[in-house]
Amino acid sequence: MYPGHWASVKPNTPAVIDAASGEQLTWHQLNEQSNQVAQLLSQLGLGVGDHVSIFMENNLEFFPIAWGVMRSGMYLTCINRYLTPDEAAYIVEDSTSRVIFASEALAQSEVLIPLIPGCPHRFAVGGDIAGFADYAATVGRQSTKPIADERAGDTMLYSSGTTGRPKGIKRPLSGEPVSAGLPGVEVNNPYGLNADTVYLSPAPLYHAAPFGFCTRTLALGGTVVMMRSFDPELSLSYIEEYSVTHSQWVPTMFIRMLKLEDEIKNRYNLSSHQCAIHAAAPCPQEIKHQMMRWWGPILWEYYAGTERNGTTVISPQEWLAHPGSVGRAVLSILRICDENGAELPAGDEGMVYFEQPKRSFEYHNAPDKTESATHPIHDNWTSLGDVGYVDADGYLYLTDRKAYMIISGGVNIYPQEIEDALVLHPAVQDVAVFGIPNADFGEEVKAVVELADGHSPSDTTAADLMAYAKANLAGYKVPRSIDFTDALPRLPTGKLYKRLLKEQYWPAKS
């Protein structure tokens, strides 16, 4: 379903609530405002299959903009608000977005405008910014009626690759009317999301999972309670205040909540809470056991990617019987294969593939990356690059990560982009970036640098490199620490043997 349906069923019920302020968007308001966005896009000459970007922190305006795009048969690209202007501009241009909606704070950057010449229509939310039209004033002049041809749109979100710039994950549009439902919303719903759901969203809306679960909740008629940013105690207080029934987390949030004083953890009534969903990064088994002892057996886990090429799901009861598993496949078939593509038996470790009737996605402007994610024989088997095995009952256990990818607090960070930035510094001869253990976030970014002639290791050199990284990368990509080495372990072919470096920082596996 979509806002038009629920506006006719329960117009004055809140669709979205800003948890901090209590401000609401009713279904009537969400429907009318998203219609106005759709009317604006149509007036600007955009149509089915066109691309629109949104560059914004969590606020209520995110929702009518998103629904306005997706009820117009267009692709929506949500951009990480912490990206530098250059990084954000690359995504706007690569996605061929002709319209960008940016919050006042992010639209302030004078650097951004000349970097996005292919995006002529720019709207600032929350203020009058030079080079941007005022969103509220412009949209407020549009009709609140639906556009004539409401087709189901989709997202095209960006996920960094292990080499080069990030690439958009693009799926074919269904061509169906939006009243038939958005892609994937009304299938694979083991969590019991429905019109009575009150869903707490503690994470940034530009991430695939929070955006997807908010969209799914709204499509099914539930209410979204949006946090502006995660805070461990506030999360508990909002569960009580808004009688939250469902929520979605990453493991680092569990860790932070578990570290609260017992008096704080016991202060709030969490009895309304029926289902806590988590994914995005491996959850230590002991952390999950502690959460279940605190919240009860309500933790559901899934394994999937923005590519939507397959999903595994595991219920609380199943996980207690199969600790460490990420579940069994739904709406797809799991295949575990060796490096040559041969399928392996249960218990043997290999590359994890999902089989679907046909390949469901491609990487925008990156056919080589699309090919690398595809099985060498079966073009309807695709992989997220993870390694694991299935047991005799079909439960998947992940045993390794995507090649060299760092997962910090549920956020995917790819070292190549950081290495490409640091190697441009005159003091750097060679550099390797990888993840090392972090008690709160799972991993943190580490850089090991081979210095160029004339430069020597020192705290001053490390500080200079750190400042350089901060000036050229989004904050979450900046190394937390920098070490120096005489020579990085490269093979004669030039390939960096990064595993040798990582082993120095990770505890030996028992």
SULDA-V345248 format. One record per backbone hydrogen bond with DSSP energy under -1.0 kcal/mol. CO is the residue of the C=O (numbers start at 0). NH is the residue of the N-H. E is the energy in kcal/mol with one decimal. If there is no record, write none. Layout:
<<CO NH E> <CO NH E>>
This chain:
<<1 4 -1.2> <1 5 -1.4> <2 6 -2.6> <4 8 -1.0> <5 9 -3.1> <9 12 -1.6> <10 27 -2.5> <12 26 -1.8> <14 223 -2.7> <15 24 -2.6> <16 225 -2.9> <17 21 -3.1> <22 17 -3.1> <24 14 -3.1> <24 15 -1.8> <25 29 -2.9> <26 30 -2.5> <27 31 -2.4> <28 32 -2.9> <29 33 -2.1> <30 34 -1.9> <31 35 -2.1> <32 36 -1.8> <33 37 -2.3> <34 38 -2.7> <35 39 -2.2> <36 40 -2.4> <37 41 -2.2> <38 42 -2.4> <39 43 -1.8> <40 45 -2.2> <41 44 -1.6> <46 49 -2.2> <49 74 -3.1> <50 97 -1.9> <51 76 -2.8> <52 100 -2.2> <53 78 -2.7> <54 102 -1.8> <58 61 -1.6> <59 62 -1.4> <60 64 -1.7> <61 65 -2.3> <62 66 -2.7> <63 67 -2.2> <64 68 -2.0> <65 69 -2.4> <66 70 -1.7> <68 71 -1.5> <68 73 -1.5> <69 152 -2.9> <72 48 -3.0> <73 153 -1.9> <74 51 -2.4> <75 155 -2.6> <76 53 -2.4> <79 82 -1.7> <83 87 -2.9> <84 88 -2.7> <85 89 -2.0> <86 90 -1.4> <87 91 -2.2> <88 92 -2.6> <89 93 -3.2> <90 94 -2.3> <91 96 -1.9> <92 95 -1.2> <97 120 -1.7> <98 52 -2.7> <99 122 -2.5> <100 54 -3.0> <101 124 -3.1> <102 106 -2.7> <111 114 -1.1> <112 115 -1.6> <115 118 -1.7> <120 99 -2.2> <121 132 -3.0> <122 101 -2.9> <123 134 -2.7> <124 103 -2.3> <128 131 -2.3> <132 123 -3.0> <133 137 -2.2> <134 138 -3.0> <135 139 -2.1> <138 141 -2.0> <148 150 -1.0> <149 177 -1.9> <150 72 -1.4> <153 75 -2.2> <156 168 -2.8> <158 166 -1.5> <166 158 -2.1> <167 363 -3.1> <169 361 -2.1> <175 151 -2.7> <176 179 -2.1> <177 180 -1.8> <181 184 -1.7> <188 191 -1.1> <193 196 -1.8> <196 222 -2.9> <197 244 -2.4> <197 245 -2.1> <198 224 -3.6> <200 226 -2.6> <203 206 -1.3> <206 210 -2.0> <207 211 -2.8> <208 212 -2.8> <209 213 -2.3> <210 214 -2.6> <211 215 -2.5> <212 216 -2.5> <213 217 -2.5> <214 218 -2.7> <215 219 -1.8> <216 221 -2.8> <217 220 -1.6> <222 198 -3.3> <223 16 -2.7> <224 200 -2.8> <225 18 -2.5> <230 234 -2.3> <231 235 -1.2> <232 236 -2.4> <233 237 -2.6> <234 238 -1.7> <235 239 -1.7> <236 240 -3.0> <237 241 -2.5> <238 243 -1.7> <244 273 -2.2> <244 274 -1.8> <245 199 -2.7> <246 276 -2.9> <248 278 -1.3> <249 252 -1.8> <249 253 -1.1> <250 254 -2.2> <251 255 -2.0> <252 256 -2.3> <253 257 -2.8> <254 258 -1.2> <256 259 -1.4> <260 264 -2.4> <261 265 -2.2> <263 266 -1.2> <269 272 -1.6> <274 246 -1.6> <275 299 -2.4> <276 248 -2.9> <277 301 -1.5> <283 287 -2.1> <284 288 -2.4> <285 289 -2.5> <286 290 -2.4> <287 291 -2.3> <288 292 -2.2> <289 293 -1.7> <290 294 -3.5> <291 295 -1.7> <295 297 -2.6> <297 275 -2.6> <299 277 -2.4> <300 313 -2.6> <302 311 -2.0> <304 307 -2.0> <310 329 -2.7> <311 302 -2.0> <312 327 -1.7> <313 300 -2.2> <314 318 -2.6> <315 319 -2.1> <316 320 -1.2> <317 321 -1.7> <321 324 -2.0> <326 395 -2.8> <327 312 -2.0> <332 354 -3.0> <334 352 -3.1> <335 343 -3.6> <336 350 -2.5> <337 340 -2.0> <341 337 -2.6> <344 347 -1.9> <349 387 -2.7> <350 336 -2.2> <352 334 -2.5> <353 381 -2.2> <354 332 -1.8> <361 169 -2.9> <362 365 -2.2> <365 369 -2.1> <366 370 -2.4> <367 371 -2.0> <368 372 -1.2> <370 373 -1.4> <372 382 -2.7> <377 380 -1.5> <379 355 -2.2> <380 374 -2.8> <381 353 -2.8> <385 351 -2.8> <386 398 -2.7> <386 399 -1.5> <387 349 -2.6> <388 396 -2.9> <389 346 -2.4> <390 393 -1.9> <394 390 -2.0> <395 325 -2.7> <396 388 -2.2> <401 404 -1.5> <405 412 -3.3> <407 410 -1.6> <410 407 -2.4> <412 405 -3.2> <414 418 -3.0> <415 419 -2.9> <416 420 -1.2> <417 421 -2.6> <418 422 -2.4> <420 423 -1.1> <421 424 -1.9> <424 427 -2.0> <426 451 -2.6> <429 449 -3.1> <431 447 -2.9> <433 445 -2.8> <435 443 -2.1> <437 441 -2.0> <440 408 -2.9> <440 442 -1.2> <441 437 -1.2> <443 435 -2.2> <444 479 -2.5> <445 433 -2.2> <446 482 -2.6> <447 431 -2.4> <448 484 -2.2> <449 428 -2.7> <449 429 -1.9> <451 454 -1.6> <457 461 -2.2> <458 462 -2.5> <459 463 -2.3> <460 464 -2.4> <461 465 -2.3> <462 466 -2.4> <463 467 -2.1> <464 468 -2.5> <465 469 -2.3> <466 470 -1.5> <468 472 -1.5> <473 476 -1.9> <474 477 -1.0> <480 446 -2.0> <482 448 -2.8> <487 489 -1.6> <488 496 -3.2> <490 493 -2.5> <494 490 -3.2> <495 497 -1.6> <496 499 -1.1> <497 501 -2.4> <498 502 -2.3> <500 503 -1.3> <501 504 -1.8> <501 505 -1.5>>
